[in-house]
């Protein structure tokens, strides 16, 4: 389906810059922008889970070799035991 849109100079300039930067066609960029806006607007009325809100960030942080996700359960259990002992010794 074809749709014609009239853009002011600044918007046209930004569109050209974005298409060059992302190496996408104008049509691809405009379709993606409209979908993104529609998703955001239509989801605004729905409750958002923590995973939905932060999903785009999950896995994006580099721990620089700290391997933070390994043995997390064991470390958490040890922390709880340590806290319980500290409370009992008061």
C-alpha positions as CSV (number, residue, x, y, z in Angstrom):
1,X,0.0,0.0,0.0
2,X,1.4,3.4,-0.9
3,X,1.1,6.4,1.4
4,X,2.4,9.9,0.7
5,X,3.8,11.9,3.6
6,X,5.0,15.5,3.5
7,X,7.9,16.3,5.7
8,X,9.4,19.6,6.7
9,X,13.1,20.2,5.9
10,X,14.4,19.3,9.4
11,X,12.5,16.1,9.5
12,X,13.6,15.2,6.0
13,X,17.2,15.9,7.0
14,X,16.9,13.7,10.1
15,X,15.4,11.0,8.0
16,X,18.3,11.1,5.5
17,X,20.8,11.0,8.3
18,X,19.1,8.0,10.0
19,X,18.8,6.1,6.7
20,X,22.5,6.6,6.0
21,X,23.5,5.7,9.5
22,X,21.3,2.6,9.8
23,X,21.7,1.6,6.1
24,X,18.0,1.2,5.7
25,X,15.6,2.6,3.1
26,X,13.3,5.5,4.1
27,X,10.4,3.1,3.9
28,X,11.9,0.6,6.3
29,X,12.8,3.3,8.8
30,X,9.4,4.9,8.6
31,X,7.6,1.5,9.0
32,X,9.8,0.6,12.0
33,X,9.2,4.1,13.6
34,X,5.4,3.8,13.2
35,X,5.4,0.3,14.6
36,X,7.5,1.4,17.6
37,X,5.2,4.3,18.3
38,X,2.1,2.2,17.9
39,X,3.4,-0.5,20.2
40,X,4.3,2.0,22.8
41,X,0.9,3.8,22.6
42,X,-1.1,0.6,22.5
43,X,0.8,-1.0,25.4
44,X,0.5,2.1,27.5
45,X,-2.9,0.8,28.8
46,X,-1.6,-2.7,29.6
47,X,0.3,-3.6,32.8
48,X,4.0,-4.1,32.1
49,X,6.1,-6.9,33.8
50,X,9.6,-6.2,34.9
51,X,10.9,-8.5,32.2
52,X,8.9,-6.5,29.5
53,X,10.2,-3.2,30.8
54,X,13.8,-4.3,31.0
55,X,13.9,-7.0,28.4
56,X,15.8,-4.9,25.9
57,X,18.6,-4.5,28.5
58,X,19.0,-8.1,29.6
59,X,22.3,-9.5,28.4
60,X,23.6,-6.1,27.3
61,X,26.0,-5.5,30.2
62,X,29.5,-6.9,30.2
63,X,30.9,-7.9,33.6
64,X,34.5,-7.9,32.2
65,X,35.0,-11.6,33.1
66,X,33.4,-11.5,36.5
67,X,31.0,-14.3,35.5
68,X,28.3,-12.9,37.8
69,X,25.7,-15.3,36.8
70,X,27.6,-18.5,37.7
71,X,26.8,-20.1,41.0
72,X,24.4,-17.3,41.9
73,X,22.0,-19.6,43.7
74,X,24.9,-21.0,45.9
75,X,26.1,-17.5,46.8
76,X,22.6,-16.2,47.5
77,X,22.0,-19.2,49.8
78,X,25.3,-18.6,51.6
79,X,24.3,-14.9,52.1
80,X,21.0,-15.9,53.6
81,X,22.6,-18.4,56.0
82,X,25.1,-15.8,57.0
83,X,22.4,-13.2,57.7
84,X,20.4,-15.7,59.8
85,X,23.5,-16.5,61.9
86,X,24.2,-12.8,62.4
87,X,20.6,-12.3,63.6
88,X,20.7,-15.3,66.0
89,X,24.0,-14.1,67.6
90,X,22.5,-10.7,68.6
